[in-house]
Amino acid sequence: MSSVTSNKGGIACFWYSRKRTAGQFEEDEEELEDHSWITWFCKKRGKNFLCRVNEDFIKDEFNLNGLRKVVPYYDLALNTILDEEVPYWIEEEVDDNILKHSAEMLYGLIHARYILTPRGLKAMSEKFENADFGFCPRVLCKNQYCLPVGISDKPHKEFIKIYCPNCQDVYDTFQKNKLDGAYVGTTFPHLFYMYFPSIPTSEVK
């Protein structure tokens, strides 16, 4: 598959913990980043449709506008994603599974916004080139690489599906641990094609 070319020129929590000394922070920043919550989450099975969202994007409140009303325990979920400390009395009051779900949901909804930015589109283009999103199941499409798409921008409506740029149809994924379609959203594939007009396709006869 040819390359896609652009035309635009530690939180200590129940299921995940990271403890390091001040010396280790200065000594091995790269190793620290590899052990961040975001990296850990994106490497989990079934999360290969998601890219790594830059922390600067997450820390900008403008990019998170409106999500506080949607995500339960918003502040705790945000602290979890950014590996920031949480008061011990708050940790004891929040159920483990609820906090897990809230952090995943918040990250997913932020992800849907991030992949509409130039940096996010670039990150997703790399995953597209690696066929991380799978192939079109239609025989005539000759294993055309697909893109993820959401049927709804609201969470808990539909699972993520894949869109084939060749036959222009939408298919269910073969993933066992399916992600919420809102984590990609309805706009992404269309913007991706506009940003990367040279996406190669197989001719459908």
Secondary structure, 3 states (H helix, E strand, C coil): CCCCCCCCCCCCCCCCCCCCCHHHHHHCHHHHHHCCHHHHHHCCCCCCCCCCCCHHHHHCHHHHCCHHHCCCCHHHHHHHHCCCCCCHHHHHHCCHHHHHHHHHHHHHHHHHHHCCCHHHHHHHHHHHHCCCCCECCCHHHCCCECEEECCCCCCCCCECEEECCCCCCEEECCCCCCCEHHHCCCCHHHHHHHHCCCCCCCCCC
